[in-house]
Amino acid sequence: MNELEDVLGLATTHFVDRYVRSLLTWDVLVFFHRNPDAVLDMDGLAARLGRNPDELHGEIDELCRDRILQRAGGLVRYRPEPEMRDTVESFANACQDRGRRLALIALVLHKINPREE
């Protein structure tokens, strides 16, 4: 994992390790980073992400527990603290660079399907 930390930086690596549980979480985080004023119900968010609404519930629940998203009255919005907003921005920026994006994919896939080393 040290190679990935070298490419991504320690803060981004820790963020992914703690908060990015899946590629779906990744999609949700990047969507809200790019659309910080969006307020959507599950069907609207699912449509924007090209996903099934049923698969979103667990991810949204976790991101609400992590205090990155907020849900009220069936609507979801982006509400991280300023420091977390900066960390999500660093993550989203890393997604824009091919080499860093590949490192992020490797890190998330390793979390989803860890192998003996």
C-alpha positions as CSV (number, residue, x, y, z in Angstrom):
1,M,0.0,0.0,0.0
2,N,3.0,2.3,0.4
3,E,3.2,2.8,-3.4
4,L,-0.4,3.9,-3.4
5,E,0.2,6.4,-0.6
6,D,3.1,7.8,-2.6
7,V,0.8,8.4,-5.6
8,L,-2.3,9.5,-3.7
9,G,-0.9,11.1,-0.6
10,L,-1.6,10.0,3.0
11,A,-4.8,12.1,3.5
12,T,-6.5,10.8,0.4
13,T,-5.4,7.2,1.1
14,H,-6.9,7.4,4.6
15,F,-10.0,9.0,3.3
16,V,-10.6,6.2,0.8
17,D,-9.8,3.6,3.5
18,R,-12.3,5.0,5.9
19,Y,-15.1,6.4,3.7
20,V,-15.1,4.9,0.2
21,R,-16.7,1.5,0.7
22,S,-17.4,0.8,-2.9
23,L,-17.3,2.2,-6.4
24,L,-20.9,3.3,-5.8
25,T,-19.8,5.4,-2.8
26,W,-17.1,6.9,-5.1
27,D,-19.8,7.9,-7.6
28,V,-22.0,9.5,-4.9
29,L,-19.1,11.5,-3.4
30,V,-17.9,12.8,-6.8
31,F,-21.5,13.6,-7.8
32,F,-22.1,15.7,-4.7
33,H,-18.7,17.3,-4.9
34,R,-19.5,18.4,-8.4
35,N,-23.1,19.4,-7.5
36,P,-22.8,20.7,-3.9
37,D,-26.2,22.4,-4.0
38,A,-28.1,19.3,-5.2
39,V,-31.0,18.2,-3.1
40,L,-32.5,15.0,-4.4
41,D,-34.7,12.1,-3.4
42,M,-33.4,8.6,-3.9
43,D,-35.0,8.2,-7.3
44,G,-33.6,11.5,-8.5
45,L,-30.1,10.6,-7.3
46,A,-30.3,7.1,-8.8
47,A,-31.3,8.6,-12.1
48,R,-28.4,11.0,-12.1
49,L,-26.0,8.2,-11.3
50,G,-27.5,5.7,-13.6
51,R,-28.1,3.3,-10.7
52,N,-31.0,1.4,-9.1
53,P,-32.5,3.4,-6.2
54,D,-32.5,0.2,-4.0
55,E,-28.7,-0.1,-4.2
56,L,-28.2,3.4,-3.0
57,H,-29.9,3.2,0.4
58,G,-27.0,1.5,2.3
59,E,-24.4,3.8,0.8
60,I,-26.4,6.9,1.6
61,D,-27.1,5.7,5.2
62,E,-23.3,5.2,5.7
63,L,-22.4,8.6,4.3
64,C,-25.1,10.2,6.5
65,R,-23.6,8.4,9.5
66,D,-20.2,9.7,8.4
67,R,-21.7,13.3,8.4
68,I,-20.8,13.8,4.7
69,L,-24.4,13.7,3.5
70,Q,-27.6,14.7,5.3
71,R,-31.1,13.2,4.7
72,A,-34.3,15.0,5.8
73,G,-37.8,14.4,4.5
74,G,-36.6,11.8,2.0
75,L,-34.2,14.3,0.4
76,V,-30.4,13.9,0.4
77,R,-28.0,16.8,0.4
78,Y,-24.2,17.3,0.7
79,R,-23.4,18.7,4.2
80,P,-19.8,17.9,5.2
81,E,-17.9,20.0,7.7
82,P,-15.4,22.3,5.9
83,E,-12.4,20.1,6.6
84,M,-14.2,17.0,5.2
85,R,-15.3,19.1,2.2
86,D,-11.6,19.8,1.5
87,T,-10.8,16.1,1.8
88,V,-13.6,15.2,-0.6
89,E,-12.3,17.8,-3.0
90,S,-8.8,16.3,-2.8
91,F,-10.4,12.9,-3.5
92,A,-12.4,14.2,-6.5
93,N,-9.4,16.0,-7.9
94,A,-7.4,12.8,-7.7
95,C,-10.1,11.2,-9.8
96,Q,-9.3,13.6,-12.6
97,D,-5.6,12.5,-13.0
98,R,-5.2,9.2,-14.8
99,G,-2.4,7.9,-12.7
100,R,-4.0,8.8,-9.4
101,R,-7.4,7.5,-10.6
102,L,-5.8,4.1,-11.4
103,A,-4.3,4.1,-7.9
104,L,-7.7,5.0,-6.4
105,I,-9.4,2.2,-8.3
106,A,-6.7,-0.3,-7.1
107,L,-7.2,0.9,-3.5
108,V,-11.0,0.5,-3.7
109,L,-10.9,-2.8,-5.4
110,H,-8.4,-4.1,-2.8
111,K,-10.9,-3.1,-0.1
112,I,-13.8,-4.8,-1.9
113,N,-11.9,-8.0,-2.6
114,P,-8.8,-8.2,-0.3
115,R,-6.2,-10.9,-1.1
116,E,-3.7,-12.5,1.0
117,E,-0.3,-10.7,0.6
